[in-house]
Amino acid sequence: MSKFQGDGAGERDGILVRVRLDFKGAGKPGRFLFGSKPTDKVAEEIREQQAAIFRNVPIQGIQVMDIDTSTEVYTVFDDLANAEVAYAPLVLTVKADSLESVVRLVAREDFRKVEIMDPASVSFSHQELERLLFKVHEELLEYKNRLERKYNLK
């Protein structure tokens, strides 16, 4: 079992993590002259949909403590798409049973930043570290498979 050590609190189970995800919104052309949405509105809608999913759909080994959608939407120029693309940040504060559970969040395409808030230090046995690295491997394979299905590379 992984040992999480806090500030003088001794050993305990669980880890408190803040994860930032930036959801991409690309403008959708409307029919004729009506119905087109600006990229920032599309990004905000996607962020709200994902926030609802995090609120309502349980993730094994993860308890969502807080969802912050107050960060401003920002736009950048995407060279590949040759267009403006907006990103809507979402900051999740979660309590996870283990670092293996957090891998599922940080292996996402929209992942941008992770901050371990508590504990101050973590120690692993060889077996636990191997299990963590295997979980990272599994998530990368799953991500690769999703990309292949998305772009019909198989």
C-alpha positions as CSV (number, residue, x, y, z in Angstrom):
1,M,0.0,0.0,0.0
2,S,1.3,3.5,-0.8
3,K,2.2,5.6,2.1
4,F,1.0,9.2,2.0
5,Q,2.7,11.5,4.5
6,G,1.2,14.8,5.4
7,D,2.4,17.7,7.6
8,G,2.9,15.9,10.9
9,A,-0.4,14.0,10.5
10,G,1.3,10.7,10.1
11,E,0.5,8.2,7.4
12,R,-2.9,8.0,5.7
13,D,-4.6,6.8,2.6
14,G,-5.8,9.1,-0.2
15,I,-4.4,12.0,-2.1
16,L,-5.9,15.5,-2.7
17,V,-5.2,16.7,-6.3
18,R,-6.2,19.7,-8.3
19,V,-6.3,19.0,-12.1
20,R,-6.8,21.6,-14.8
21,L,-8.5,20.5,-18.0
22,D,-8.9,22.9,-21.0
23,F,-11.8,22.0,-23.3
24,K,-11.4,23.0,-26.9
25,G,-14.1,24.7,-28.8
26,A,-13.9,25.2,-32.5
27,G,-16.5,27.4,-34.3
28,K,-19.3,25.5,-36.1
29,P,-20.5,27.0,-39.3
30,G,-24.2,27.6,-39.4
31,R,-26.6,26.9,-42.1
32,F,-26.8,29.8,-44.6
33,L,-26.4,33.0,-42.5
34,F,-27.9,31.8,-39.2
35,G,-26.9,29.4,-36.5
36,S,-23.1,29.8,-36.4
37,K,-21.6,29.8,-32.9
38,P,-18.5,31.7,-31.8
39,T,-15.6,29.5,-30.7
40,D,-15.7,30.8,-27.1
41,K,-19.4,29.9,-26.7
42,V,-18.8,26.4,-28.1
43,A,-15.9,25.9,-25.6
44,E,-18.1,27.1,-22.7
45,E,-20.8,24.7,-23.7
46,I,-18.4,21.8,-23.8
47,R,-17.0,22.8,-20.4
48,E,-20.5,22.9,-18.9
49,Q,-21.3,19.5,-20.3
50,Q,-18.1,18.0,-18.9
51,A,-18.7,19.7,-15.5
52,A,-22.1,18.1,-15.4
53,I,-20.5,14.7,-16.2
54,F,-18.0,15.1,-13.4
55,R,-20.7,16.1,-11.0
56,N,-23.1,13.2,-11.9
57,V,-21.0,10.3,-13.1
58,P,-18.9,8.5,-10.5
59,I,-15.3,7.6,-11.3
60,Q,-13.9,4.6,-9.5
61,G,-11.3,5.6,-6.9
62,I,-12.0,9.4,-7.3
63,Q,-14.3,11.6,-5.3
64,V,-14.8,15.1,-6.9
65,M,-14.6,17.7,-4.1
66,D,-14.9,20.9,-6.2
67,I,-15.4,22.0,-9.8
68,D,-14.3,25.5,-10.7
69,T,-15.5,26.9,-14.0
70,S,-14.8,30.5,-13.2
71,T,-11.5,30.7,-15.3
72,E,-11.9,32.9,-18.4
73,V,-12.1,31.3,-21.8
74,Y,-9.1,32.1,-24.0
75,T,-8.5,31.9,-27.7
76,V,-5.4,31.0,-29.7
77,F,-4.6,30.6,-33.4
78,D,-4.4,26.9,-34.4
79,D,-1.9,26.5,-37.2
80,L,-3.2,23.1,-38.2
81,A,-6.8,24.2,-38.4
82,N,-5.8,27.6,-39.7
83,A,-8.4,29.2,-37.5
84,E,-9.0,30.7,-34.0
85,V,-9.7,28.0,-31.4
86,A,-11.1,28.7,-27.9
87,Y,-10.3,26.8,-24.7
88,A,-12.5,26.8,-21.6
89,P,-10.6,25.8,-18.5
90,L,-12.1,23.6,-15.8
91,V,-10.3,23.0,-12.5
92,L,-11.2,19.8,-10.6
93,T,-10.3,19.3,-7.0
94,V,-10.5,15.5,-6.3
95,K,-9.7,13.1,-3.5
96,A,-8.2,9.9,-5.0
97,D,-7.6,6.5,-3.4
98,S,-4.3,6.3,-5.2
99,L,-2.1,7.8,-7.8
100,E,-3.3,5.1,-10.2
101,S,-6.7,6.6,-10.0
102,V,-5.3,10.1,-10.9
103,V,-3.7,8.7,-14.0
104,R,-7.1,8.4,-15.7
105,L,-7.5,12.2,-15.3
106,V,-4.0,13.2,-16.4
107,A,-4.1,10.9,-19.5
108,R,-6.9,12.9,-21.0
109,E,-6.3,14.9,-24.2
110,D,-7.6,18.1,-22.5
111,F,-5.3,17.8,-19.5
112,R,-3.1,20.8,-18.8
113,K,-1.8,20.9,-15.2
114,V,-1.8,18.9,-12.0
115,E,-1.1,20.1,-8.5
116,I,-0.8,17.6,-5.6
117,M,-2.2,19.5,-2.6
118,D,-1.9,16.9,0.0
119,P,0.1,14.9,1.2
120,A,3.5,16.4,1.4
121,S,5.3,13.2,0.3
122,V,4.6,9.8,-1.1
123,S,6.6,6.5,-0.9
124,F,6.1,3.5,-3.1
125,S,7.3,-0.1,-2.9
126,H,8.7,-1.6,-6.1
127,Q,5.5,-3.5,-6.8
128,E,3.3,-0.3,-6.4
129,L,5.6,1.7,-8.7
130,E,5.4,-1.1,-11.3
131,R,1.5,-1.1,-11.0
132,L,1.5,2.7,-11.4
133,L,3.7,2.5,-14.5
134,F,1.5,-0.3,-15.9
135,K,-1.6,1.9,-15.4
136,V,0.1,4.7,-17.3
137,H,0.8,2.3,-20.1
138,E,-2.8,1.1,-20.2
139,E,-4.1,4.6,-20.4
140,L,-1.7,5.5,-23.2
141,L,-2.9,2.5,-25.2
142,E,-6.5,3.4,-24.6
143,Y,-5.8,7.0,-25.8
144,K,-4.0,5.7,-28.9
145,N,-7.0,3.4,-29.7
146,R,-9.4,6.3,-29.3
147,L,-7.3,8.4,-31.7
148,E,-7.2,5.6,-34.2
149,R,-11.0,5.2,-34.1
150,K,-11.5,8.9,-34.3
151,Y,-9.3,9.3,-37.4
152,N,-10.1,5.8,-38.8
153,L,-6.4,4.8,-39.0
154,K,-7.1,1.1,-38.5
